[in-house]
Amino acid sequence: QVQLTESGGGLVQAGDSLRLSCTASGRTINNYHMAWFRRTPGKEREFVAAISWGGGSTYYADSVKGRFTISRDNAKNTVYLQMKDLKPEDTAVHYCAATLSWYGRPWKEANFGSWGQGTQVTVSS
């Protein structure tokens, strides 16, 4: 499995921007589909965004569409999540995930076998 480490989280105000990074080690992510999920206390982890191994396809949750952008730099073994116009409801621990196949369902948590430890994003109103 590939090891994933997230960074870039923090405390921001509503309307601000933040960029999360997910750096992989142990293996190259060139062949991996990548995604971001998030969890708030008392709720299940939810899908945020996903990007195919070559970067040609991206997917977003309706709640972040138009505000978040997922991208990847395979040369740096890193995936990014650019977040704009942040809202208090975006407050969550954000996780990076990797899979060799998401079986046509990039939003399904169970299809991802490698996970990072998460990075906290807190948006104040």
Solvent accessible surface area in square Angstrom, and as a share of the most:
residue,aa,sasa,rsa
1,Q,137,0.61
2,V,5,0.03
3,Q,100,0.45
4,L,12,0.06
5,T,89,0.52
6,E,16,0.07
7,S,59,0.38
8,G,37,0.36
9,G,29,0.28
10,G,31,0.29
11,L,131,0.65
12,V,23,0.13
13,Q,126,0.56
14,A,48,0.37
15,G,47,0.45
16,D,60,0.31
17,S,60,0.39
18,L,32,0.16
19,R,131,0.48
20,L,0,0.00
21,S,21,0.14
22,C,1,0.00
23,T,66,0.38
24,A,7,0.05
25,S,62,0.40
26,G,69,0.66
27,R,132,0.48
28,T,71,0.41
29,I,1,0.00
30,N,66,0.34
31,N,99,0.51
32,Y,17,0.06
33,H,27,0.12
34,M,1,0.00
35,A,0,0.00
36,W,0,0.00
37,F,2,0.01
38,R,11,0.04
39,R,95,0.35
40,T,32,0.19
41,P,129,0.81
42,G,91,0.87
43,K,143,0.60
44,E,154,0.69
45,R,46,0.17
46,E,81,0.36
47,F,28,0.12
48,V,1,0.00
49,A,0,0.00
50,A,0,0.00
51,I,6,0.03
52,S,15,0.10
53,W,140,0.49
54,G,53,0.51
55,G,29,0.28
56,G,76,0.73
57,S,44,0.29
58,T,59,0.34
59,Y,81,0.31
60,Y,50,0.19
61,A,22,0.17
62,D,124,0.64
63,S,67,0.43
64,V,1,0.00
65,K,117,0.50
66,G,83,0.80
67,R,31,0.11
68,F,5,0.02
69,T,74,0.43
70,I,5,0.03
71,S,47,0.31
72,R,34,0.13
73,D,44,0.23
74,N,47,0.24
75,A,101,0.78
76,K,131,0.55
77,N,29,0.15
78,T,10,0.06
79,V,0,0.00
80,Y,30,0.11
81,L,0,0.00
82,Q,51,0.23
83,M,0,0.00
84,K,112,0.47
85,D,74,0.38
86,L,1,0.01
87,K,78,0.33
88,P,54,0.34
89,E,117,0.52
90,D,0,0.00
91,T,38,0.22
92,A,1,0.01
93,V,42,0.24
94,H,0,0.00
95,Y,30,0.11
96,C,0,0.00
97,A,0,0.00
98,A,2,0.01
99,T,11,0.06
100,L,107,0.53
101,S,44,0.28
102,W,21,0.07
103,Y,170,0.64
104,G,58,0.55
105,R,130,0.47
106,P,3,0.02
107,W,138,0.48
108,K,85,0.36
109,E,58,0.26
110,A,87,0.67
111,N,26,0.13
112,F,10,0.04
113,G,47,0.45
114,S,7,0.04
115,W,64,0.22
116,G,6,0.06
117,Q,164,0.73
118,G,22,0.21
119,T,18,0.10
120,Q,86,0.38
121,V,0,0.00
122,T,45,0.26
123,V,7,0.04
124,S,44,0.29
125,S,128,0.82
